[in-house]
Each structure stands twice: as structure tokens, then as C-alpha cells.
Amino acid sequence: MTFQQLLILLRDLHPDIDFTAEEGLIDRKILTSFDVVSIVAELSETYDVELRAVDIVPENFNSAWALFALIERIENE
């Protein structure tokens, strides 16, 4: 998965958010728990990226870059 693919996924969810700049998606309550579940499901279904329960923590979802770093770690395991 590329960062651009992740941005497309996120923008489909919330086209009004600048995911390249925003760094407090969870802390500032921009994304809801439903959004996180939707992202996890989409990553699994579309990109075959399986996030574990221990991966679903605020710091991994606070920015697109943090989420992409998590995805890269998972893909490299």
C-alpha cells in the first residue's frame, strides 16, 4: 500500500479533512470510533492489511503519516 492509496481511502471517508496536514485526528475528535472501525475494515478488505487489537490505539490513528507507518510495519513483519 502506498501513502497515496491511504490518502484516497481516508478522503473517501472524510473529504473535508486535510489528511496530509492534520496531526490530531483522534485527540481532537476529528475521527470517531466508527471512522476507525471503517478504516480498519477497508484496510483489511481492500489492501489485505490486518491490524491487530493492540495496533488500534490513538497514536496510530492521529495522523495519516502515523497510520501509514503502522501499515508499513505490519507489511514488513
N, C-alpha and C positions, 0 to 999 in steps of 0.2 A: 504494500500500500504506500502511496506517495502522500506527501503533505497536501498536495493539490486535491487529491481524491478525498482526503479527510475534510478539507475546507468545503468541498461540494456537499458532502454528507451533512456537515454542520449548517451550511447556508440553506439547504433544503428544509432543515428543521426550523431555523430562525433567520430568515433573510434580512432582518432588520439589525442584526448584530455584526459588528466588525470583528470577526474571529481572529484576524491577523494581529490585532492590537489589544484586545481585551484580555486582561490577566486575572480577573476576579469573578469568573463565571459562576462559581459556587458561593464563594464568600459574599458576593454582592447580590446573591439570589437571582441572578440573571437566568440560570438554568434551574429547572425544578427536578425533583426526583424522577418524575415521569420522563423528562427530557433525557436524563442519564440512562434510564432503562431503555428508551428508544435508541439511543446511541449504541449501547451495548448490543442490543438485538440486531441493529443494522450492521455493525461491525462483524458480528457472527455470521449473519445470513449472506451478506454481500461479499465480504472480504475474508471470510473464514478465520477471523481473529477472535480467539476465545479468551475473554477476560475472566479471571477468577474473582471470587468474592473479595479476597484480600487486595485486589487491584482497584476495587471500586471505592476509592476514598477521595475526599475533596481535592487534595493536592494534585491528583492525576486528572482532574476534570476542570481545574481552574482556568486553563487556557488551552487553546488548540495545540500549542507547542508542547505543553506538558502531556497532553493526551497522545500526541504523536510520538513523543519519547517513550511512553509506556508501550505503545504499539510496536515500536522498533525493538524494545527489549523482549517483548513476547515473541516476536517473529524470529529473533536471533537465539532463542533458547533451544 
